[in-house]
Amino acid sequence: QVLVQPCTRSQAFGLCLLNLATFPSELPRWRQLPGDWLSLQRRLRINHVLVATSEEESGHILGSVEVHSPQYQQRLAGGAYSPEQLARLQPYLASLAVREGARGR
């Protein structure tokens, strides 16, 4: 059985590992992982981050989706959007990751 729920702070490390496996990087994992983990911890407070976990595998993360909120977009832009522009911003799908062995399930 697969359970989809908001990502918790305790699941952030597992989600970072999934993202590293899904989105290759030039950096070695040991260098990238701490920054990814810290960034995700911050984004959990402002974005919509859902994870799919497996009950059979003790909560092992099978996949995730992250939707960036207008507030997060404003933060990335350094506050450059006017209130009128911010009101027109829409959430958007920023990432979708599925563990290789769970694809197509």
C-alpha positions in Angstrom: 0.0 0.0 0.0 1.2 3.5 -0.9 0.5 6.4 1.3 0.7 10.0 0.0 1.1 12.7 2.7 2.8 16.1 3.3 6.6 15.6 3.8 7.7 15.9 7.4 11.0 17.2 8.7 11.9 13.7 9.7 11.4 12.5 6.1 13.6 15.3 4.6 16.8 13.2 4.6 15.1 10.3 2.7 13.7 12.8 0.2 17.1 14.3 -0.3 18.5 10.9 -1.1 15.6 10.3 -3.6 16.3 13.6 -5.3 20.0 12.8 -5.5 19.2 9.5 -7.1 16.7 11.1 -9.5 18.5 14.3 -10.5 22.2 13.6 -11.2 24.7 16.3 -10.1 28.3 17.0 -10.8 29.0 17.3 -7.1 29.8 14.3 -5.0 26.9 13.3 -2.8 28.7 14.0 0.4 29.1 17.6 -0.7 25.6 18.2 -2.0 23.6 16.4 0.6 24.0 18.8 3.6 23.0 21.9 1.5 20.1 20.0 -0.1 18.8 18.9 3.3 19.0 22.5 4.8 17.3 24.0 1.7 14.5 21.4 1.9 14.0 22.1 5.6 13.4 25.7 4.8 11.1 25.0 1.8 8.9 22.6 3.8 7.6 25.7 5.7 6.5 27.6 2.6 6.0 25.1 -0.3 3.7 22.1 -0.8 5.9 19.0 -0.6 4.2 15.6 -0.7 5.8 12.2 -0.4 4.6 8.8 -1.4 5.7 6.1 1.1 5.4 2.4 1.2 3.8 0.8 4.2 5.4 -2.6 3.3 8.8 -1.0 3.4 8.4 0.9 6.8 7.7 4.3 5.3 10.4 4.1 2.6 9.9 7.1 0.3 8.9 6.0 -3.2 8.3 9.4 -4.8 7.7 13.1 -4.2 6.2 16.2 -5.7 7.0 19.8 -4.8 5.0 22.8 -5.7 6.6 26.2 -5.3 4.3 28.8 -3.7 4.1 32.4 -4.8 5.7 33.3 -1.4 8.6 31.1 -2.2 8.9 32.6 -5.7 9.0 36.1 -4.1 11.7 34.9 -1.7 13.8 33.6 -4.7 13.4 36.9 -6.5 14.7 38.7 -3.4 11.4 40.5 -2.9 11.5 42.0 -6.4 7.8 41.4 -7.1 5.3 44.3 -6.4 2.2 43.4 -4.4 0.2 43.4 -7.7 2.7 41.0 -9.4 2.8 38.8 -6.3 -1.0 38.6 -6.4 -0.9 37.2 -10.0 1.8 34.6 -9.3 0.5 31.0 -9.3 1.9 27.9 -7.6 3.8 25.7 -10.0 5.1 22.1 -10.1 8.8 22.4 -9.4 9.9 18.8 -9.1 8.5 15.3 -9.4 10.7 12.3 -8.4 9.9 8.6 -8.4 12.3 5.9 -7.2 13.3 3.8 -10.1 11.9 0.6 -8.7 8.6 2.2 -8.0 7.9 3.7 -11.5 4.8 2.4 -13.2 3.2 1.1 -10.0 
